[in-house]
Amino acid sequence: MDTPVTVVIIGAGNRGLRTYAPYAKRFPERMKIVAAAEPDAARRARIAQEYDLPPERTFRTAQELFAQPRMADMAFICTQDGDHVEHACLAMERGYDLLLEKPVSASVSACKYLLERAQTLGCSVTVCHVLRYAPFYQKAKELAASGALGRIIAIQASENVGYWHMAHSYVRGNWRRADETSPMILAKCCHDMDILIWLADSPCKMVSSMGDTAFFRSDNAPAGAPGHCLDGCPVKFRCPYDAEKIYLTDALTGFYVNGAGWMQNAVTPDPTREGVYQALKAGPYGRCVFRCDNNVVDHQSLCAEMENGISVSFLLSGFNQRNTRTLRIMGTLGDVYGNLDEETLVYTPFGKVPQVIRMDVQETISGHGGGDYRMLDEMFAARAQGTRTATDLRRSLDGHFMAMAAEHSRLAGGQAVDVETFVAGFPAQNT
Ligand SMILES: NC(=O)c1ccc[n+]([C@@H]2O[C@H](COP(=O)([O-])OP(=O)(O)OC[C@H]3O[C@@H](n4cnc5c(N)ncnc54)[C@H](O)[C@@H]3O)[C@@H](O)[C@H]2O)c1
């Protein structure tokens, strides 16, 4: 790559500003940020300052930026779930290729519509299914595809959401309501559905799913618990979900030990000790976890049969100390299992000595097991070579459709859903 790919960042939040933008600082020969759109004044000022953007290249909204003539090769759409389709369409109509955050949309019709628009306009769209680029999953895929495991019969996976992450994102925070963003099986687990399809090398045929909000609901509130943790909650010191503990004092997640991380930055535009404290006193992230307006599940299971006959079992749960994913692939000649957080797979050819495979991931350069930056590496390389990325829009939608069919099944009490028939029931339209 001789000259850097020029990029406009749409949404300078956790993903736009804190995850993807720093790649341009680290690899200036590959990526250059030339404009940004962000309604929040503090975030807009920060991206302008850090990336040297003049006032005429910083915009309040995606709509304002895309009203201008095209000013870069690519647009990174890093806004919230419900805005992706509108912002992606505006960008493609202006001729931008896209990096598009997941989930693409919670609507089957809108996903199909976006795909049609991308094909008509000839735009390349890479969906941020970052896990496909993580060495842990790439090694698992290599073993599955190489025949080392024999014929793959079954895959078991789980998404173990840390209790603090569950409380932050899915009880108090941005993804707490399926009607406003996406159901949790899509918001959190479209990654997992994508990985399962990739590892099985087959789309999903039938899926059945169950789950609900078992714990984070008002009838589980301790007696006397107020609306906000800082309003004199009587069980504050024995509740692991206490907001002051999670955001300020806890050794793993709190500001006092770790400074401001992605959670504190979501809590307040002023992620200082005092800023976080004040935001917890009255803001949404200080609410009692039993007194929020959340409606997404806190656990969900799924069993599926892939088109090629492989059986899949998957569990999502918000009740874990460790925030990680686990995986087990079972073949006729061997199995492999591992834990993403440990960056280790154990591969055993049947009857032989297990082989422990450790990934070489420099956590300091990116998140998601190394997937975030490797995705950008591959996307820029594919762009230079004129090839498709591993997570282009067409491929990525299979995982979305599996998640949506699973949610449909859950809402129907676990009834088995034929994914192809389910998807065919929706026209391509911008809903
Ligand atoms: N790929 C992954 O692994 C991964 C991980 C986390 C989040 N996500 C997804 O990334 C997306 C962004 O998540 P986030 O945590 O960065 O959220 P965020 O709320 O921190 O950032 C979104 C930003 O978009 C801005 N925005 C809102 N309306 C806008 C408009 N009209 N024009 C321009 N900007 C606008 C908001 O002010 C905000 O700063 C979500 O869809 C989320 O589901 C993906």
The ligand as a Tripos MOL2 file, in Angstrom:
@<TRIPOS>MOLECULE
LIG
   44    48     1     0     0
SMALL
NO_CHARGES

@<TRIPOS>ATOM
      1 N1        -17.5020   -5.1170   16.5400 N.am      1 LIG1
      2 C1        -17.5990   -5.2160   17.8420 C.2       1 LIG1
      3 O1        -17.0710   -6.1340   18.4560 O.2       1 LIG1
      4 C2        -18.3720   -4.1910   18.6160 C.ar      1 LIG1
      5 C3        -18.1200   -3.9890   19.9780 C.ar      1 LIG1
      6 C4        -18.8490   -3.0060   20.6420 C.ar      1 LIG1
      7 C5        -19.8170   -2.2830   19.9610 C.ar      1 LIG1
      8 N2        -20.0550   -2.5380   18.6600 N.ar      1 LIG1
      9 C6        -21.0730   -1.7830   17.8990 C.3       1 LIG1
     10 O2        -20.4870   -0.5500   17.5080 O.3       1 LIG1
     11 C7        -21.4970    0.4640   17.4280 C.3       1 LIG1
     12 C8        -21.0420    1.6580   18.2420 C.3       1 LIG1
     13 O3        -20.8850    1.2630   19.5910 O.3       1 LIG1
     14 P1        -20.1400    2.2270   20.6250 P.3       1 LIG1
     15 O4        -19.9590    1.4360   21.8680 O.co2     1 LIG1
     16 O5        -18.9940    2.8590   19.9820 O.co2     1 LIG1
     17 O6        -21.2990    3.2980   20.8720 O.3       1 LIG1
     18 P2        -21.1290    4.8080   21.3200 P.3       1 LIG1
     19 O7        -22.4790    5.2220   21.7820 O.co2     1 LIG1
     20 O8        -19.9680    4.9520   22.2180 O.co2     1 LIG1
     21 O9        -20.7730    5.5630   19.9440 O.3       1 LIG1
     22 C9        -21.7280    5.8910   18.9760 C.3       1 LIG1
     23 C10       -21.5040    7.3610   18.6170 C.3       1 LIG1
     24 O10       -22.3410    7.7270   17.5240 O.3       1 LIG1
     25 C11       -22.7040    9.0760   17.7320 C.3       1 LIG1
     26 N3        -23.8590    9.4350   16.8860 N.ar      1 LIG1
     27 C12       -25.1790    9.3470   17.1860 C.ar      1 LIG1
     28 N4        -25.9190    9.8270   16.1680 N.ar      1 LIG1
     29 C13       -25.0490   10.2100   15.1900 C.ar      1 LIG1
     30 C14       -25.2010   10.7800   13.9100 C.ar      1 LIG1
     31 N5        -26.4170   11.0510   13.3900 N.pl3     1 LIG1
     32 N6        -24.0900   11.0330   13.1780 N.ar      1 LIG1
     33 C15       -22.8530   10.7680   13.6610 C.ar      1 LIG1
     34 N7        -22.6570   10.2200   14.8940 N.ar      1 LIG1
     35 C16       -23.7360    9.9470   15.6480 C.ar      1 LIG1
     36 C17       -22.9820    9.1380   19.2150 C.3       1 LIG1
     37 O11       -22.9930   10.4670   19.7310 O.3       1 LIG1
     38 C18       -21.8450    8.3040   19.7770 C.3       1 LIG1
     39 O12       -20.7170    9.0840   20.1330 O.3       1 LIG1
     40 C19       -22.7850   -0.1760   17.9220 C.3       1 LIG1
     41 O13       -23.5800   -0.5450   16.8430 O.3       1 LIG1
     42 C20       -22.3120   -1.4110   18.6660 C.3       1 LIG1
     43 O14       -23.2570   -2.4590   18.6810 O.3       1 LIG1
     44 C21       -19.3390   -3.4560   17.9770 C.ar      1 LIG1
@<TRIPOS>BOND
     1     1     2 1
     2     2     3 2
     3     2     4 1
     4     4     5 ar
     5     4    44 ar
     6     5     6 ar
     7     6     7 ar
     8     7     8 ar
     9     8     9 1
    10     8    44 ar
    11     9    10 1
    12     9    42 1
    13    10    11 1
    14    11    12 1
    15    11    40 1
    16    12    13 1
    17    13    14 1
    18    14    15 2
    19    14    16 1
    20    14    17 1
    21    17    18 1
    22    18    19 2
    23    18    20 1
    24    18    21 1
    25    21    22 1
    26    22    23 1
    27    23    24 1
    28    23    38 1
    29    24    25 1
    30    25    26 1
    31    25    36 1
    32    26    27 ar
    33    26    35 ar
    34    27    28 ar
    35    28    29 ar
    36    29    30 ar
    37    29    35 ar
    38    30    31 1
    39    30    32 ar
    40    32    33 ar
    41    33    34 ar
    42    34    35 ar
    43    36    37 1
    44    36    38 1
    45    38    39 1
    46    40    41 1
    47    40    42 1
    48    42    43 1
@<TRIPOS>SUBSTRUCTURE
     1 LIG1         1 GROUP 0 **** ****
